[in-house]
Amino acid sequence: MVGYDPKADGRNISSFEVAVAGSGSGLVTRVMISPLDVIKIRFQLQIERLSRSDPGAKYHGILQAGRQILQEEGPTAFWKGHVPAQLLSIGYGAVQVYKTLRDAVVTMYRTEGPLVFYKGLNPTLIAIFPYAGFQFSFYSALKHVHKWVLPAEGRNNENLRNLLCGSGAGVLSKTLTYPLDLFKKRLQVGGFERARVTFGQVRSYRGLLDCAQQVLQEEGPTGLFKGLSPSLLKAALSTGFVFFWYELFCSLFHHMKKADS
């Protein structure tokens, strides 16, 4: 949780405990929100409109997509790509077209070389700094708003406050940086066109600018925000739960130290 100081509110915990709390909160949250991530990425990669009126559209809504994935691929499909997502090592698309993580890594390296693991790096680097900055800025601002709106006697549940402020920060941050996330996913699955033909149309992109241009020309401005609804739901839950679990772990360490002293 870079940029957040748990000692500011009087908790006496070490830097190691802060790191453990941050890692633990991220791990638990990732497991919980993985199904939404799967649905979001399916929407992002679909060239067809996310609408029932488009006969070529495989997915057109969160619940419909969830039911279809469950029927066609089983419950484990909602955690496809979970290991590389946890490790932050390679893109989600690799495990969607290969049998195992090892198979994906070996095949990708042999067919496209080491640079294949850095597809989508440009939009990732462009997005990561403003996204992280927005998250903490909005989180801090919403906490101040919460204090201003509620009287002192109404602020008893700090965990609920952290969950709500974190969720709001996640929604605002994700909306502002969302098109870059879509470009990243489109670039990451380049080279997997044959494996994705059963999902609908596929496209090849020469880079970030070409990807942005093609999306705007073929899918219009709304194409930049495909999958935004599950993404916002994921961002709200993800950011909210990250701060929630983080605060909970920090409080646990603090109370354990008090009990020992």
KEDOLO-457696 format. One record per residue (C-alpha): residue number from 0; x, y, z. Coordinates in Angstrom, 2 decimals. Each point is the difference from the previous one (the first is absolute). Layout:
<sites>
   n    east   north      up
 NUM       X       Y       Z
...
</sites>
This chain:
<sites>
   n    east   north      up
   0    0.00    0.00    0.00
   1    2.55    2.58   -1.18
   2   -0.75    3.51    1.12
   3   -2.16   -1.03    2.97
   4    1.34    0.35    3.55
   5   -1.82   -2.14    2.60
   6    1.95    1.69    2.80
   7   -1.76    3.26   -0.81
   8   -3.01   -1.17    2.03
   9    2.07   -1.21    2.94
  10    0.54   -3.66   -0.90
  11    3.41   -1.33    0.96
  12    0.92   -2.54   -2.67
  13    3.22   -0.70   -1.88
  14    0.77    0.48   -3.68
  15    0.05   -3.79   -0.40
  16   -3.48   -0.26    1.47
  17   -1.18    2.76   -2.34
  18    1.40   -2.00   -2.95
  19   -1.68   -3.19    1.21
  20   -3.30    1.83    0.44
  21    0.23    1.47   -3.50
  22    0.93   -3.32   -1.60
  23   -2.65   -1.91    1.92
  24   -2.72    2.49   -0.89
  25    0.95   -0.19   -3.69
  26    0.06   -3.79    0.00
  27   -3.40   -0.42    1.64
  28   -1.58    2.70   -2.13
  29    1.34   -1.48   -3.26
  30   -1.60   -3.36    0.78
  31   -3.33    1.66    0.74
  32   -0.25    2.19   -3.09
  33    1.53   -2.35   -2.60
  34   -3.39   -0.93   -1.59
  35   -0.70    3.65   -0.76
  36    3.46    0.34   -1.53
  37   -0.69   -2.94   -2.32
  38   -3.30    1.50   -1.16
  39    1.53    3.46   -0.41
  40    2.78   -1.32   -2.24
  41   -2.45   -2.02   -2.12
  42   -1.91    3.24   -0.59
  43    3.16    1.96   -0.78
  44    1.11   -2.49   -2.65
  45   -3.39   -0.27   -1.72
  46   -0.01    1.98   -3.24
  47   -3.78   -0.31   -0.37
  48   -2.27    2.33    1.95
  49   -0.97   -1.07    3.51
  50   -3.66   -0.17   -0.96
  51   -2.72   -2.59   -0.60
  52   -0.76    1.78   -3.28
  53    3.36   -1.06   -1.45
  54   -0.40   -3.61   -1.23
  55    3.77   -0.53    0.08
  56    0.40    1.07    3.63
  57    0.91   -2.90    2.28
  58   -0.36    2.09    3.16
  59   -2.32    2.93    0.68
  60   -0.39    0.27    3.77
  61    1.69   -0.94    3.26
  62   -2.58   -2.58    1.11
  63   -0.37   -1.45   -3.49
  64    3.77   -0.30   -0.39
  65    0.31   -1.60    3.42
  66   -2.66   -2.61   -0.83
  67    1.52   -0.75   -3.40
  68    3.54   -0.39    1.33
  69   -1.30   -2.27    2.76
  70   -1.95   -2.18   -2.46
  71    2.73   -0.25   -2.63
  72    3.17   -0.11    2.11
  73   -1.00   -0.85    3.56
  74    0.59    1.91    3.28
  75    3.82   -0.18   -0.22
  76   -0.16    2.26   -3.07
  77   -0.58    2.97    2.31
  78    3.51   -0.48    1.36
  79    1.79   -0.47   -3.33
  80    3.18    2.01    0.03
  81   -0.16    0.31    3.77
  82    3.56   -1.20    0.65
  83    1.67    2.41   -2.46
  84   -2.30    2.74    1.26
  85    1.22   -0.63    3.53
  86    3.63   -0.11   -1.11
  87   -0.44    2.98   -2.34
  88    2.27   -1.79   -2.43
  89   -1.85   -0.48   -3.29
  90   -3.28    1.05   -1.56
  91   -3.33   -1.67    0.59
  92   -0.38   -0.92   -3.65
  93    2.80   -2.55    0.14
  94   -1.79   -2.38    2.35
  95   -3.28    0.48   -1.96
  96    1.45   -1.70   -3.06
  97    2.27   -2.52    1.48
  98   -0.46   -2.92    2.34
  99    2.35    1.06    2.81
 100    2.17    2.93    1.03
 101    3.18   -1.93   -0.86
 102   -1.37   -0.93   -3.42
 103   -0.88    3.65   -0.63
 104    3.43    1.31    1.00
 105    1.96   -2.57   -2.02
 106   -2.14    0.31   -3.14
 107   -0.07    3.79    0.07
 108    3.77    0.20    0.41
 109    0.67   -2.48   -2.82
 110   -2.39    1.56   -2.49
 111    0.45    3.72    0.66
 112    3.12    0.46    2.11
 113    0.52    1.69    3.38
 114   -1.62    3.29   -1.03
 115   -3.39   -1.75   -0.14
 116   -0.21    0.28    3.80
 117    0.06    3.79   -0.27
 118   -2.91    0.47   -2.38
 119   -2.23    2.77    1.27
 120    2.83    1.51    2.06
 121   -0.43    3.53   -1.39
 122   -3.64    0.52    1.06
 123    0.80   -1.74    3.29
 124    2.81    2.45    0.80
 125   -2.06    2.97   -1.12
 126   -2.95   -1.05    2.19
 127    1.67   -1.29    3.14
 128    1.30    3.29    1.40
 129   -3.19    2.07   -0.38
 130   -2.12   -2.96    1.14
 131    1.99   -0.49    3.22
 132    0.06    3.75    0.58
 133   -3.74    0.33   -0.58
 134   -0.71   -2.91    2.35
 135    1.77    1.48    3.00
 136   -1.08    3.57   -0.76
 137   -3.65   -0.96   -0.29
 138    0.24   -2.30    3.03
 139    1.40    2.82    2.13
 140   -2.53    2.51   -1.34
 141   -2.95   -2.32    0.60
 142    1.13   -0.64    3.57
 143    0.00    3.77    0.59
 144   -3.45    0.27   -1.57
 145   -1.21   -2.83    2.23
 146    1.23    1.88    3.09
 147   -1.65    3.19   -1.22
 148   -3.36   -1.61   -0.82
 149   -0.36   -2.18    3.10
 150    0.06    1.35    3.53
 151    2.56   -1.43    2.41
 152   -2.50   -2.35    1.64
 153   -0.86   -1.54   -3.37
 154    3.57   -1.14   -0.78
 155    0.07   -3.14    2.11
 156    0.62   -2.54   -2.76
 157    3.44    0.79   -1.40
 158    0.14   -3.19   -2.09
 159   -3.21    0.95   -1.80
 160    1.40    3.48   -0.64
 161    3.18   -1.48   -1.48
 162   -2.01   -2.37   -2.19
 163   -2.26    2.76   -1.36
 164    2.77    2.56   -0.55
 165    2.24   -2.62   -1.61
 166   -2.81   -1.12   -2.29
 167   -0.71    3.56   -1.09
 168    3.68    0.63   -0.65
 169    0.22   -3.14   -2.12
 170   -3.04    0.92   -2.12
 171    1.22    3.54   -0.72
 172    3.57   -1.08   -0.76
 173   -1.01   -2.87   -2.28
 174   -2.39    2.15   -2.04
 175    2.65    2.63   -0.70
 176    2.61   -2.53   -1.17
 177   -2.25   -2.69   -1.50
 178    0.74    0.37   -3.77
 179    3.69   -0.72    0.66
 180   -0.96   -3.23    1.74
 181   -2.04   -1.04   -3.05
 182    2.93    0.75   -2.34
 183    2.31   -2.03    2.24
 184   -2.25   -3.08   -0.17
 185   -0.40    0.26   -3.79
 186    3.78    0.22   -0.46
 187    0.74   -2.82    2.47
 188   -2.05   -2.57   -1.93
 189    1.64    0.81   -3.31
 190    1.19   -3.23   -1.58
 191   -2.81   -2.07    1.51
 192   -2.50    0.73   -2.81
 193   -0.48   -3.65   -1.02
 194   -0.80   -1.03    3.54
 195   -2.60    2.75    0.35
 196   -2.04   -0.49   -3.17
 197   -2.77   -1.78    1.91
 198   -0.55    3.17    2.03
 199   -0.74    2.19   -3.06
 200    1.98    2.37   -2.21
 201    3.69    0.57    0.65
 202    2.34    2.84   -0.92
 203    3.77    0.53   -0.25
 204    1.61    3.21    1.25
 205    3.44    1.45   -0.76
 206    0.24    1.95    3.22
 207   -1.80    2.26    2.44
 208   -0.89    2.77   -2.46
 209   -1.17   -2.47   -2.66
 210   -2.12   -1.79    2.59
 211   -1.62    3.25    1.16
 212   -0.65    1.06   -3.60
 213   -1.59   -3.32   -1.01
 214   -2.21   -0.13    3.08
 215   -1.24    3.55   -0.60
 216   -0.61   -0.57   -3.73
 217   -1.72   -3.39    0.26
 218   -1.69    0.12    3.39
 219   -0.42    3.71    0.68
 220    0.69    1.93    3.21
 221   -2.12   -2.46    2.01
 222    2.42   -2.73   -1.09
 223    2.61    1.59    2.27
 224   -2.16   -0.91    2.99
 225   -1.00   -3.57   -0.81
 226   -0.15   -1.96    3.23
 227   -0.15    3.16    2.11
 228   -2.95   -1.20    2.10
 229    1.67   -3.22    1.29
 230    3.25    1.94    0.23
 231   -1.57    2.65    2.24
 232   -1.64   -2.66    2.14
 233    3.35   -1.76    0.22
 234    1.83    3.26    0.76
 235   -2.48    0.92    2.72
 236    0.20   -3.40    1.66
 237    3.72   -0.40   -0.61
 238    1.12    3.37    1.33
 239   -2.54   -0.08    2.78
 240    0.99   -3.46    1.17
 241    3.73    0.73   -0.37
 242   -0.27    2.92    2.41
 243   -2.47   -1.93    2.18
 244    2.27   -3.06    0.40
 245    3.09    2.19    0.26
 246   -1.46    2.02    2.87
 247   -1.25   -3.20    1.61
 248    3.43   -1.68   -0.18
 249    1.74    3.14    1.32
 250   -2.46    0.20    2.89
 251    0.55   -3.68    0.74
 252    3.78    0.48    0.18
 253   -0.47    3.07    2.19
 254   -2.29   -1.82    2.47
 255    2.33   -3.01    0.10
 256    2.87    2.30    0.98
 257   -2.11    1.66    2.68
 258   -0.98   -3.38    1.38
 259    3.66   -1.10    0.19
 260    1.18    3.18    1.71
</sites>
